[in-house]
Amino acid sequence: MRAQDPASQRAILHVDMDAFYAAVEERENPALQGKPVVIGSDPRGGRGRGVVATANYEARRYGVGSAMPIGQAYRACPQAVFIRPRMSLYAEVSARVFEILGQVTDLIEPLSIDEAFLDVTASRRLLGDGPAVARHIKDEIKRQESLTASVGCAASKFVAKVASDLDKPDGLVVVEPGREADFLAPLGIERLWGAGPKAQQRLRNLGCATIGDVAACSEARLQKALGDALGDRFHRLSRGLDTRPVDTGRGRKSLSKEVTFGADVSDRKQVERRLLALSEQTAAALRKKGLRGQTVTVKLRWEGFETVTRQRTLPQPADTLEAIWPVARELFRKADRPRLKVRLVGVSLSGLSERSADRRQLGLFEPPGEAPDTRIAGALDTLNERFGANAVTRAAALGQSRRSFTPDPEPRSPDEPASDA
């Protein structure tokens, strides 16, 4: 008798809060209930900037969705209530929701502020099988926070993630072990992890419109059309095969700051000033959290909403402007398309590590102790903490003339605050 696949014995949950930001606002203000609610920026009669952070289900009936330009959302649903995000409030609620999850299992992989994977295999002894644990979590979230969550329950992360999205809001979809391929077969190929627009088109060229169609393709045929790695991935996922464990060490993967300009910008010096200020804010946020990052990524969105990113890995993890800014500036200049106006600019650091865990090798003539840029950054942090944010700012961009690239004290947009993703 063939041994049972260990993965089929697992109980994996994907917990996804329903329209989280909007649901929190409705809870805080019951007068919003039953109305279309959009979390984003001021639409200004359909001419506003920024994008939709989330929309409740009433607004979604009008075609409003996340990442939609706010002006487009207004035109689709002008009667909606538009609310600027209150991230500190959402973070507080999220922390309490994760406390509820932590009472069930310590095997939690956060994906964002409002969703996570849980491995509840060991929890079944106390709370019952996977569906019973899922119902317990849903009930506790509703009881303690007056919010709803949709949960997918399966033997793998991929199938659980797909399942949680099929019966929103307040849904619970269970896929029994051994039924994964049947469950996935009628679903569209866009639900395959890693199937972007180009990969979807290549799958359609093979005659694949559903995940079941992909499962019917041979691995060799998929690899020929998509490459070895992606072909192998889709061959496995389409059959519901996903043995990856819940990654409890995931934690925070990146820290970013970005801003949408009040009007599309053609002046590159203005863009670089904002990028410099964002780089300084990102460095300060890293230091405040006791982190350093090793990969710098610059994000640009052009006037036509096309978005590009460029990244580079630093020789050593960094948390100072001196290390981050020159790389961010060079990445921007290499990615720039001077004929296009810039709508959004952002910078992020990934490959994060605890600052205490970083052991930077000293230069040959560098005295022991912290490097000069670290000491300067620490002094600036102390002054800004004592006298208020931006009490002390950089006089000019590093390596540039004092006349050019003086940073704004705080990168702001009339419509969209800088994000801390």
C-alpha positions as CSV (number, residue, x, y, z in Angstrom):
1,M,0.0,0.0,0.0
2,R,1.4,3.4,-1.1
3,A,2.2,5.7,1.8
4,Q,0.0,8.8,2.0
5,D,1.5,12.0,0.8
6,P,2.5,14.0,3.9
7,A,1.1,17.2,2.4
8,S,-2.3,15.6,2.2
9,Q,-2.3,15.2,6.0
10,R,-1.9,18.9,6.5
11,A,-4.6,21.4,7.4
12,I,-3.8,24.8,5.9
13,L,-6.0,27.8,6.2
14,H,-5.9,31.0,4.3
15,V,-7.7,33.7,6.3
16,D,-8.6,36.9,4.3
17,M,-10.4,39.8,6.0
18,D,-13.4,41.0,3.8
19,A,-12.8,44.5,2.3
20,F,-10.8,45.2,5.4
21,Y,-10.3,49.0,5.4
22,A,-13.9,49.6,4.3
23,A,-15.3,47.2,6.8
24,V,-13.4,48.9,9.7
25,E,-14.7,52.3,8.6
26,E,-18.3,50.9,8.5
27,R,-17.9,49.4,11.9
28,E,-16.6,52.8,13.3
29,N,-19.5,54.7,11.6
30,P,-22.6,52.5,11.2
31,A,-24.2,55.2,9.1
32,L,-22.0,54.0,6.2
33,Q,-23.5,50.5,6.3
34,G,-25.4,49.7,3.1
35,K,-23.7,52.5,1.2
36,P,-20.9,52.1,-1.4
37,V,-17.7,53.0,0.4
38,V,-14.3,53.6,-1.3
39,I,-11.1,53.9,0.7
40,G,-8.7,56.2,-1.2
41,S,-8.2,59.8,-1.9
42,D,-10.5,62.8,-2.6
43,P,-11.9,62.2,-6.1
44,R,-12.4,65.9,-6.7
45,G,-15.3,65.5,-9.0
46,G,-13.6,62.7,-10.9
47,R,-10.4,64.5,-11.4
48,G,-8.6,63.4,-8.2
49,R,-5.2,61.6,-8.0
50,G,-4.2,58.4,-6.4
51,V,-5.8,54.9,-6.5
52,V,-8.4,52.9,-4.6
53,A,-7.0,51.1,-1.6
54,T,-10.1,49.0,-1.2
55,A,-13.9,49.2,-1.8
56,N,-16.7,47.6,0.0
57,Y,-18.9,45.1,-1.8
58,E,-21.6,47.6,-2.5
59,A,-19.1,49.7,-4.4
60,R,-17.7,46.7,-6.2
61,R,-21.1,46.1,-7.8
62,Y,-20.5,49.3,-9.7
63,G,-17.1,48.0,-11.0
64,V,-14.9,49.8,-8.4
65,G,-11.9,47.7,-7.4
66,S,-8.5,48.0,-5.7
67,A,-5.8,49.9,-7.5
68,M,-8.3,51.6,-9.8
69,P,-7.5,55.3,-10.4
70,I,-9.6,57.3,-8.0
71,G,-11.1,59.4,-10.8
72,Q,-12.2,56.3,-12.6
73,A,-13.8,55.0,-9.4
74,Y,-15.7,58.3,-9.0
75,R,-17.1,58.1,-12.5
76,A,-18.2,54.5,-12.0
77,C,-19.9,55.3,-8.6
78,P,-20.2,59.0,-7.9
79,Q,-22.6,58.3,-5.1
80,A,-20.0,56.4,-3.1
81,V,-18.6,57.7,0.2
82,F,-14.9,58.3,-0.4
83,I,-12.7,58.1,2.7
84,R,-8.9,58.7,3.1
85,P,-7.1,55.7,4.6
86,R,-6.5,55.7,8.3
87,M,-3.6,53.3,8.4
88,S,-2.9,53.6,12.1
89,L,-6.4,52.5,12.9
90,Y,-6.3,49.6,10.5
91,A,-2.9,48.5,11.9
92,E,-4.4,48.4,15.4
93,V,-7.4,46.3,14.3
94,S,-5.0,44.0,12.3
95,A,-2.9,43.4,15.4
96,R,-5.9,42.3,17.4
97,V,-7.0,40.0,14.5
98,F,-3.5,38.4,14.4
99,E,-3.8,37.9,18.2
100,I,-6.9,35.8,17.6
101,L,-5.0,33.8,15.0
102,G,-2.1,33.3,17.4
103,Q,-4.4,31.8,20.0
104,V,-5.0,28.9,17.5
105,T,-1.5,28.3,16.2
106,D,1.9,29.8,16.2
107,L,2.5,28.6,12.6
108,I,1.4,31.8,10.9
109,E,2.7,33.4,7.7
110,P,1.4,37.0,7.4
111,L,0.9,38.0,3.7
112,S,-0.4,41.5,4.4
113,I,-2.2,43.6,7.1
114,D,-5.4,41.6,6.4
115,E,-4.5,38.1,5.4
116,A,-2.4,35.1,6.4
117,F,-1.7,31.4,6.0
118,L,-2.1,29.2,9.1
119,D,-0.9,25.6,9.5
120,V,-3.5,24.2,12.0
121,T,-2.5,20.6,11.6
122,A,-1.5,20.3,15.3
123,S,-4.5,22.4,16.4
124,R,-6.9,19.7,15.4
125,R,-6.4,17.8,18.6
126,L,-8.0,20.6,20.6
127,L,-10.3,22.4,18.2
128,G,-11.3,19.6,15.7
129,D,-10.5,19.3,12.0
130,G,-9.5,22.1,9.7
131,P,-13.0,23.3,8.9
132,A,-13.8,23.3,12.6
133,V,-10.7,25.5,13.3
134,A,-11.7,27.8,10.5
135,R,-15.2,28.3,11.9
136,H,-13.7,28.9,15.3
137,I,-11.5,31.7,13.9
138,K,-14.3,33.3,11.9
139,D,-16.6,33.3,15.0
140,E,-13.9,34.8,17.2
141,I,-13.1,37.6,14.7
142,K,-16.8,38.4,14.4
143,R,-17.4,38.3,18.2
144,Q,-14.3,40.3,19.2
145,E,-14.0,42.7,16.3
146,S,-17.5,42.7,14.6
147,L,-15.7,42.0,11.3
148,T,-16.0,39.1,8.8
149,A,-13.3,37.0,7.3
150,S,-13.3,34.5,4.4
151,V,-11.3,31.3,4.9
152,G,-10.1,28.6,2.5
153,C,-9.2,25.2,4.0
154,A,-7.1,22.7,2.2
155,A,-4.0,20.6,2.4
156,S,-1.8,23.2,0.6
157,K,-1.3,26.9,0.6
158,F,-2.1,27.4,-3.1
159,V,-5.5,25.6,-2.9
160,A,-6.4,27.3,0.4
161,K,-5.6,30.7,-1.1
162,V,-7.8,30.1,-4.2
163,A,-10.6,28.7,-2.0
164,S,-10.8,31.7,0.3
165,D,-11.6,33.9,-2.7
166,L,-14.5,31.9,-4.0
167,D,-17.3,32.7,-1.5
168,K,-16.8,36.3,-0.3
169,P,-17.8,37.9,2.0
170,D,-17.9,35.8,5.2
171,G,-17.2,32.5,3.3
172,L,-15.7,29.2,4.2
173,V,-14.6,26.9,1.3
174,V,-13.2,23.5,2.2
175,V,-11.3,21.4,-0.3
176,E,-10.9,17.8,0.9
177,P,-7.5,16.1,0.3
178,G,-7.5,14.3,-3.0
179,R,-10.1,16.6,-4.5
180,E,-7.7,19.4,-5.4
181,A,-7.5,18.8,-9.1
182,D,-11.3,18.5,-9.5
183,F,-11.8,21.7,-7.5
184,L,-9.3,23.7,-9.6
185,A,-10.2,22.3,-13.0
186,P,-13.1,24.7,-13.9
187,L,-11.3,27.8,-12.6
188,G,-9.7,30.4,-15.0
189,I,-5.9,30.3,-15.6
190,E,-5.6,33.8,-14.0
191,R,-5.8,32.1,-10.6
192,L,-2.5,30.3,-11.1
193,W,0.2,31.8,-9.0
194,G,2.7,33.5,-11.3
195,A,0.4,33.6,-14.3
196,G,0.8,37.2,-15.4
197,P,-0.6,38.6,-18.6
198,K,2.2,37.3,-20.8
199,A,2.1,33.8,-19.2
200,Q,-1.7,33.8,-19.6
201,Q,-1.4,34.6,-23.3
202,R,1.1,31.8,-23.8
203,L,-1.3,29.4,-22.0
204,R,-4.1,30.5,-24.3
205,N,-1.9,29.9,-27.3
206,L,-1.7,26.3,-26.0
207,G,-5.5,26.2,-25.9
208,C,-5.7,26.6,-22.1
209,A,-8.5,28.7,-20.7
210,T,-9.0,26.8,-17.4
211,I,-6.7,25.3,-14.8
212,G,-8.1,21.9,-15.9
213,D,-6.8,22.6,-19.4
214,V,-3.3,23.3,-18.0
215,A,-3.5,20.0,-16.1
216,A,-4.2,18.2,-19.3
217,C,-1.0,19.5,-20.9
218,S,2.2,17.6,-20.6
219,E,5.0,19.0,-18.5
220,A,7.2,19.1,-21.6
221,R,4.7,21.1,-23.6
222,L,4.3,23.6,-20.8
223,Q,8.1,23.9,-20.3
224,K,8.6,24.5,-24.0
225,A,6.0,27.3,-24.0
226,L,6.8,28.9,-20.7
227,G,10.3,27.9,-19.7
228,D,11.4,25.1,-17.4
229,A,10.7,26.8,-14.1
230,L,7.3,28.2,-14.9
231,G,6.2,25.2,-16.9
232,D,7.1,22.9,-14.0
233,R,5.3,25.2,-11.5
234,F,2.1,25.3,-13.5
235,H,2.2,21.6,-14.1
236,R,2.3,21.0,-10.4
237,L,-0.1,23.7,-9.3
238,S,-2.8,22.8,-11.9
239,R,-2.9,19.4,-10.2
240,G,-3.1,21.0,-6.7
241,L,0.4,19.9,-5.8
242,D,2.0,22.4,-3.4
243,T,4.1,21.1,-0.5
244,R,5.6,24.4,0.6
245,P,5.3,24.9,4.4
246,V,3.8,27.9,6.1
247,D,6.7,30.2,6.5
248,T,6.6,31.5,10.1
249,G,9.9,33.4,9.5
250,R,8.4,35.5,6.7
251,G,7.9,38.6,8.8
252,R,8.3,41.9,7.0
253,K,10.0,41.5,3.6
254,S,10.3,45.1,2.6
255,L,9.8,48.7,3.7
256,S,8.7,51.3,1.2
257,K,7.7,54.9,0.8
258,E,6.0,56.3,-2.2
259,V,4.0,59.3,-3.2
260,T,1.6,60.3,-6.0
261,F,2.2,63.8,-7.3
262,G,-0.7,66.2,-7.3
263,A,-0.2,66.7,-11.1
264,D,2.0,64.7,-13.5
265,V,5.6,66.0,-13.3
266,S,8.0,66.6,-16.1
267,D,10.7,68.4,-14.1
268,R,13.2,65.6,-13.2
269,K,14.8,67.7,-10.5
270,Q,11.5,67.8,-8.7
271,V,11.1,64.1,-9.1
272,E,14.6,63.6,-7.7
273,R,13.9,65.9,-4.7
274,R,10.9,63.7,-3.8
275,L,12.9,60.5,-4.3
276,L,15.6,61.9,-2.0
277,A,13.1,62.7,0.7
278,L,11.5,59.3,0.3
279,S,14.9,57.7,0.6
280,E,15.6,59.6,3.8
281,Q,12.2,58.6,5.2
282,T,12.8,55.0,4.3
283,A,16.2,55.0,6.0
284,A,14.8,56.6,9.1
285,A,11.9,54.1,9.2
286,L,14.5,51.2,9.0
287,R,16.5,52.6,11.9
288,K,13.4,53.1,14.0
289,K,12.5,49.5,13.5
290,G,16.0,48.3,14.1
291,L,16.3,46.9,10.6
292,R,18.7,47.2,7.6
293,G,17.9,46.4,4.0
294,Q,20.2,45.1,1.2
295,T,18.1,45.6,-2.0
296,V,17.1,49.0,-3.1
297,T,14.1,49.2,-5.5
298,V,12.8,52.4,-7.2
299,K,9.2,52.4,-8.5
300,L,8.0,54.8,-11.2
301,R,4.5,55.3,-12.6
302,W,4.2,57.3,-15.8
303,E,1.4,59.5,-16.8
304,G,-0.3,56.6,-18.7
305,F,-0.3,54.5,-15.5
306,E,2.4,52.2,-16.8
307,T,4.5,51.2,-13.8
308,V,8.2,50.1,-13.8
309,T,10.6,49.1,-11.1
310,R,14.4,48.8,-11.0
311,Q,16.4,47.3,-8.2
312,R,20.0,46.7,-7.1
313,T,21.5,44.7,-4.2
314,L,24.0,46.6,-2.0
315,P,27.3,45.1,-0.9
316,Q,26.1,45.4,2.8
317,P,22.7,45.9,4.5
318,A,22.1,49.6,5.0
319,D,19.9,52.0,6.9
320,T,21.4,55.4,6.0
321,L,20.7,57.9,3.3
322,E,24.3,57.9,2.4
323,A,24.1,54.3,1.3
324,I,20.6,54.3,-0.2
325,W,20.3,57.6,-2.0
326,P,23.1,57.3,-4.6
327,V,21.7,53.9,-5.7
328,A,18.1,55.1,-5.8
329,R,19.1,58.1,-7.9
330,E,21.1,56.0,-10.4
331,L,18.2,53.5,-10.7
332,F,15.8,56.3,-11.4
333,R,18.0,57.8,-14.1
334,K,18.5,54.5,-15.8
335,A,14.8,53.7,-15.8
336,D,13.7,57.3,-16.7
337,R,11.8,58.0,-19.9
338,P,12.3,61.8,-20.3
339,R,9.4,62.2,-22.7
340,L,6.9,60.9,-20.2
341,K,5.6,62.8,-17.2
342,V,5.9,61.1,-13.8
343,R,2.8,60.3,-11.8
344,L,4.2,58.3,-8.8
345,V,7.7,57.7,-7.4
346,G,8.7,55.4,-4.6
347,V,11.7,53.7,-3.0
348,S,11.8,50.5,-1.0
349,L,14.4,48.4,0.8
350,S,14.0,44.6,0.9
351,G,16.2,41.8,2.1
352,L,15.7,43.1,5.6
353,S,17.7,41.9,8.6
354,E,17.9,42.8,12.2
355,R,20.4,45.6,12.8
356,S,22.0,43.8,15.7
357,A,22.6,40.8,13.4
358,D,24.5,42.8,10.9
359,R,28.3,42.7,11.4
360,R,29.7,45.1,8.8
361,Q,33.4,44.7,8.1
362,L,35.3,47.9,8.9
363,G,37.4,49.7,6.3
364,L,41.1,49.5,6.6
365,F,41.5,53.0,8.1
366,E,38.1,53.1,9.8
367,P,38.2,53.3,13.6
368,P,36.2,50.9,15.6
369,G,32.6,51.8,16.4
370,E,29.7,52.9,14.2
371,A,30.5,54.4,10.8
372,P,30.3,58.2,10.4
373,D,27.1,58.1,8.3
374,T,25.5,55.9,11.0
375,R,26.5,58.3,13.7
376,I,25.1,61.3,11.7
377,A,21.8,59.4,11.1
378,G,21.5,58.6,14.8
379,A,22.0,62.2,15.7
380,L,19.4,63.3,13.2
381,D,17.0,60.8,14.6
382,T,17.5,62.0,18.1
383,L,16.9,65.6,17.1
384,N,13.8,64.9,15.1
385,E,12.4,62.7,17.9
386,R,13.0,65.5,20.4
387,F,11.9,68.5,18.4
388,G,9.4,66.9,16.0
389,A,9.5,65.2,12.6
390,N,11.6,67.1,10.0
391,A,13.1,69.4,12.6
392,V,16.4,68.7,10.9
393,T,16.6,67.8,7.2
394,R,19.3,67.5,4.6
395,A,20.4,70.8,3.0
396,A,21.1,69.2,-0.3
397,A,21.3,65.8,-2.0
398,L,24.5,63.9,-1.5
399,G,27.0,64.4,-4.1
400,Q,25.2,67.3,-5.8
401,S,25.5,71.0,-5.7
402,R,23.7,72.9,-2.9
403,R,21.5,74.6,-5.5
404,S,20.1,71.3,-6.8
405,F,17.9,68.7,-5.3
406,T,17.1,70.3,-1.9
407,P,14.7,67.7,-0.4
408,D,11.2,68.5,0.6
409,P,10.7,68.3,4.3
410,E,8.0,65.7,3.8
411,P,6.9,64.2,0.5
412,R,3.2,64.9,0.3
413,S,0.5,64.7,-2.3
414,P,-2.8,66.4,-2.1
415,D,-4.5,63.1,-2.7
416,E,-2.3,60.3,-1.5
417,P,0.0,60.0,1.5
418,A,3.3,58.2,1.3
419,S,2.8,54.5,2.0
420,D,4.7,52.3,4.4
421,A,4.2,48.9,2.9
